[in-house]
Every structure is written in structure tokens, then in C-alpha cells.
Amino acid sequence: MQSGFRCLTAIALCLIAALPVIGQEKPQPSRMLFVTQSAGFKHGSVNRKDATLAPAEVSMKTLGEQTSLFTVDCTQDCAADFTKENLKKYDIVAFYTTLDLPIADDAKNYFFGEWIYEKGHGVLGFHSAGDTFHNYAPYWDLMGGVFIGHPWNAGTKVTLTNHEPNHPLVASFGPEFSLKEEIYMYRRWQPEKCRVLLSLDYAKSPLNGGKINTQYGAHVPVCWIKTMGEGKLYYNNLGHNESSWANKQYLDSITAAVKWMRGEIECDAKPNPAVSTEFEEKSQKDIKEHGFQTVQQVKND
């Protein structure tokens, strides 16, 4: 009898534990503004056809719905939507953009000041976000680098080294990750401010006739994170090819970044400049060993 009573008690306790806690509300999804306006070259991934959303926009909206982490409003009209009042509605802003966007000064001042540094919101930078506002210091300082060229074009199979395979934001890529993608090189890369997580491996990423600009160094960071006051940035160069927006590893990484911005997971965002120094030396060595052609000039620099 006592044995049966104990069994029933145990079952009851398990059922009680499984019940939702009264008054405990499910966290609300974050609101994201996805800016996909192109003031320069318009990538296929953000090119809207027949008045429908572009592949990257569809992918992000679907990801938000599937994870229940965020909702997405997409804009290609910064003059109307990237305003101080409208920004107050959002927790995260994502950029897949090019060149100088038509954003009013008061919106810039608010976004690059209070919105990020004090309110602690999140910023996502995809692919050509690094090819935006080349000469506006608050923007490129936020993003961490400025585009100077892409020796590895859209049809090139590249291999990326994961510097921290156990880091939650890039664990989905494994120790090494290969795909066909257009990979940027940057100037104004600031390793003292960023934690680089993925870098291009020259030895496993042959060029298709391109030349490497070594004026600002040979290291090619691909994904990094940083904090700005209370705010958080996740930047990933992937996303040129439409196929990348269906890549599970890439989408899982973005999902983890949103969780980090929401405070649902913790991760180390402390700068790791020693990694950039190490990979600069490796990259220079690989360039010589594989006979890659280099240039020292940058147009409009």
C-alpha cells in the first residue's frame, strides 16, 4: 500500500511540475527592422521582383516565425522608415545595404547614440552592410570594417576557419565550413574592438582570377561580434548568394545571435586581437605559398 501511495505521489508531483507556472508569461518576440535599401549595387538577395519580398527578406521573416523570437518589418525606404520615432518601436535593426542611405541627421544621431549605446539594442550586419556609409565614421566604427573588394566571387568555393567551435553564435558551422560565396576584404578593420569568430582560410579558398588587396593586411575576417555600451553587434559577410539564405548553419548562427541580443544566452564578446594577428601571419604565408596575386591600390580610398 505504501509503495503504491509513493508511486502515485511521484506521478502527481511530475504532473504538477509539467504544468505552466501561473502568471508566467512567454517572452514577447523582439521587433526587427530589416533595412535592405541599396544606394549602390543591388544584390539579388535583396532585389524585390514583381512587388514581392526579396529572398533575404523572406528568409528572415520565416526564421522569425519559425523560432518565435522576432517579427520582421522590411524597408527599402529609409527616408520614410528609418526615423527617430519609428526606431523606438524596434529592438533590433538589420542591415543588408549599400552606400549612403537617405537617413536624416536626427535619426542617425539617435540610432548611433541613445538607441544602441544606452538602450542596449541589437544590430545585425549582413554581407554588404560593410559596403555602406564608407565615410561616415559612426557607421563604419559600429560595423567594424569597410569593403574594399571581393577577390572571392559568388561562384568561388571558400573555406572558413571557426576560431571558437564551441562559441554559441558560430557552433553551427563546426570547426571548418565550406560553401560558394562572395567574400569581402576590408579596411578599417578594428581587431581591438571586435571578437572575430570566422575567418577565410586562403589555403583552402582558391581564387578565380581575383587579386588580393594587402594594403590593409591579408587577414579576412568573415564573422565577428562586439558590444557598444549596452548594445550588441553581430556581423556576417555571408549572404551574397541567395542559396546562403537557405543554409541551415547560417540561419542557426543568426538565430543564436538574436538570442544573445535578447539576453537568452550568454557568450564571450571580449575582443580577441591576438586571433587577427595569428591569422594575418598565416594568411601572408599562404599567399606566398600558393602564388596568389596581390595589389596595393584601392579605388576611391
N, C-alpha and C positions, 0 to 999 in steps of 0.2 A: 504493500500500500504506500509506504513512504517513498519507495523507488518510483512508483507511478506518479506520485504527487510532485516529486522533484523534477521529473521529466516534463510534466505539464507546466510547471513554474518556469522552467528553462525556455520552453516554447513560447510562453506568454511574454517573457522578457525580450526574446528575439523579435516578436511581432511588434512590441512597443517601440523597440529601437529602430525598427524599419519605418515607423510612421513619421511623416514630416513634423518638424517642430512647429507648434502652434505659434503664429506670429512671425515666423522666419520667412522673409521674402527672398525670392530668387533675384540675384543681382540683375539689374537692368542692362540691356545691351548698350554699348558705347555708341555714340553717334559719330560717323566719319564723313568728312567732306573729301571726296576724291577729285583732285584737280587734274584734268587731262588736256588742258588747253595747250596748243602749240603755236608759239610766236615765230618759230623757225621750222625746221624739218618736222613733218608729222609722221610718226611711226605707225605702222599697220596695226599694232596692238591697241592704239588709242584712236584709230581712224573710224569714225562712225559712217556707216553706209545705209542708205535708204531710211534715214531718221531713226535707226536702231542704235542701241548702245554698242560700243566697241568691245572687242574680246577681253581686254583687261578689265573694263568696267563690269561686264557680265560676270567675269570670274570673281571679282571682289564682292559683288552683291550676292552671288551664290555662296561664296565662302562665309559671308556674314550670316546668311540664313541657315546654312548647314551647321555652323558652330554655335549659333545663338549668342555670339559675343558682340556683334556690332551690326548696325544698319548703315547703309551707304547712300549718300546723295552724290551724284556725279555732276561736275560742271565743266564746261568749256567756255565759260563766260565769267572771267574773274572780275570784270568791271561791275557786274551785277551781283555776283555771289560771294566774292572774297572781300567782304566789307566787315568793318568792326562789329556792327550789330549782328550780322549773320554768323560770324565766327563764334560768338558767345553761345551758340546752340551746339557746338561740336566739342568732342573730347579728343579727337584725332583728326589730323589733316594729312592726306597722302598726296604726293606729287609724282606725276609722270608727264613732264612738261618740257618745253624748250624755249630758250632765250628770254627776253624781257617781257614779262606778263603785265597786262594793264591793271595794276593794283594801286589804289590811291595811297598816298603817304600816310594818312591816319590809320589805315588798315595795316600797312607794313609796320608802323611803329607799335601798334597794339600787338600784332602777331609775334614779332621778334622781340617783344619785351614782356609785358604782363602775361599774355596768353601762354607762352612757353615757360618762361623762367619763374613766374610766380604761381600761376595756376597749375603748373605741372602736367600739362597736356602732352600728347604724343605726336610725333611726326614720322611718317614713312616716306622714304625716298626710293623710287623705282627707276632703274635704267637711266633715262635722260634727265632725271631730276638733277643730275650733275652737269647737265648742259643747259642750265637755266641761270639767269641773272649772273653772268660771268663777272661783272664788275661791281656788283652790289655786295659789299662786304658782309653785312649781317646774314645774307642768304648763304654765300659760299662758306662762311665760317660755321654756319649751322650744319650744312650738308657734309663738310669735311673735305671736299675736293672739287676741282673744276675740270671738265672734259677738255682734252687736247687731241684726241684721236682714238681710232679703234683698229689697230693692226689685225686683230682677230675679228673677222667679219661674221655675218649671220650664218654662213654655211660652214664655219670652222668648228671642228670638234675640239673643245678645250677641256682641260682637266684642272680642277680646283683642289687645293690643299685645305683641309679643315684643321685649323690650328688648335681647336678645342672640341674634339668629337663628342665630349660629354656636356658641352655647354647647351642648355635647353633651347636656345634660339637657333642653333645650327646642328643639333644632334640628328636631325632628319637626313642630312647629307652624308653621314658616315665619315670615316677618315679621309675619303677621297671621292670626288664626284665629277662625272664627265657628262657633257651634253653639247649640242650645237648651239652656239650663242655668239652674239657680238659683244666683245669685252672692251671696255674703255680703259684708257690711261688718263692720269690726272696730274694737274699741277695744284699747288696749294694744299697738297695732302698734309694733314697735321697729325702725325702719329702720337704726339704728346697729348692730344685731346681725345683720341679715339681708341676703342678696343677692336682691333681688326680680328675677324673670325675666319674669313675665307680669303685666299689669295690664289692668283693664277700660277700654275706650275709650267714654266717655259719648256722644260724638258719633255713634257707630255702634251704640249699645245703648239703644234707646228703652224707656221704662218703660211698663208696662201698669197704670197707676193707682197704682203704688207711690210712696212718698215717701223721699227720701234723708236719712239722718241725718248731718248735718255737724258734730255736736258734737265728734267726734274727727278731723275732717278729711274731705276729699272723695275723696282717693286711694283706689282699691280694688285692693289687691294680690291676685293670684289664685294665683300660684305663686312660691315662694321656697325658698331653701336656707340653711343655716347650719351652723357647726361649734360643738360644745360640748366643750371639752377635746379628747379624741381621737375623740369621737363625731360623727355626721353626721345632719342632719335634711333631709328633702325634704317640703315641704307643697304640696298642690294642692287648691284649692277644688272642682274638678270632681268629679263622681261622684254628684250627687243623682239625675239621671235614669239609669235602667237602661241606656239607649242609650249613655251615655258609657262604660260598661264593655265595649262592643264597638267603641269608637272607636280606630282604629289609632294615631293621633297621640298620644292619651292613654296608651295602653298602651306605646308606644315610649318615651315620656318616663319612665314608671315603670321600664321595663327599664334605661334609661340610669342612672337613679338608683340602682338596685340594683348595677349595675356600678361606679358611683362608690363606693358603700359597701364593695364587695368589693375596692377598690383596683385594678380592671381598667382604669379610665380616670381621667384627671386632669381637673379643671376648677376654675375660679376660684370660690371660695365667699366671698371677701372682701366684707364689707358694702359696699353702694353707696347710701348715704343721699341722695346728690345726685339719683338717679333718682326717689326718692319725692318730693323737693322739687319737681323739674321736673313730675312728673305731678300733684302737688297743685295747682300753678298752672294746668295745663291743664284739670284736672277742674273747678275753680272757674269757670273761663272758660266751659267747655262747659255747666255747669249754668245759667248766666245766659243764654247764647245760645239754648239750647233750651227755656228756661222750665220746667225740672224743679222740682217742688215739694220743699221741704225741711222737716225737723223738727229740733228741738233737744233732744228729750226721749228718754230711754232708760228703759224699764220695768225695775225691779229692778236698776238700775245701782249 
